[in-house]
C-alpha cells in the first residue's frame, strides 16, 4: 500500500490571550480542537478570498494519470 503524502506543515503562532480564549471557546462550541478550529478559520478565509488552489476533479485526475 502506498504511503499517503503528509502535506500538513507546522508553525508557531503568537496570539494574544483574549483572542486565544475566544478561539478556544468557539472551538468547544463547534466540538473541534483549538488547532482544528484555527485550521478551519484559515481555510474559510482563504476560500472566501478565492485564494485556495483549484482542486482537480476526479475526471481530470483520471485523464492526467491515464
N, C-alpha and C positions, 0 to 999 in steps of 0.2 A: 504494500500500500504506500502510495506517495505521501510524503510529509507535507502538510499544509504550511504554506509560507506565512510567517507571522509578520504582519506589516505594522503592528502597533509599536509606537515609539513612546518612550518615557521622557519626561522633562520635569523640572522643578517649577512650581508656580508659587509666587509670593502674592498673598491676598490678605487684605485687612480682616480683622476679626469679625466685624459686623457683617461684612459681605459673606464670609465663610459660614457664619451662623445661619444666615438667610438661605444659603445654598444647602446646608445640611438639613434644615427644616423642610425645604422644598423636596429634597431627595427622599426624606422619610415620608412625606405626604404622597409621593409617587411610587413608593415601595422600591426605590433604587438605592444603590450605594452612592456615596458622595462622588466618587470617581465616575460612576456611570452617569450621574446627573450632569457633571461637568462635560463629559463627552457628548451627551445629548444636547446641551446648551450650545456647544461649539458647532456641532453638526447642523442643528437647526438654523443657527445664524448664517452659516455658510450656504445652506440650501436656500434660505430666503434672499440672500445676496447674489444667488446664482453663481457661486464661486466653487462649488463642488465639481470635480471632473465628471464628465458624462460617462455613465455606466453603459457598457455594451450589453445588448440584449443577447439571449442565448442563441438566437438565429445568427447574429453577427459573429459570435464566438465559434459556432459550428462552421461557418463559412471560412473563417480565418484558419481554424485548426484542421479543416477538411476531413 
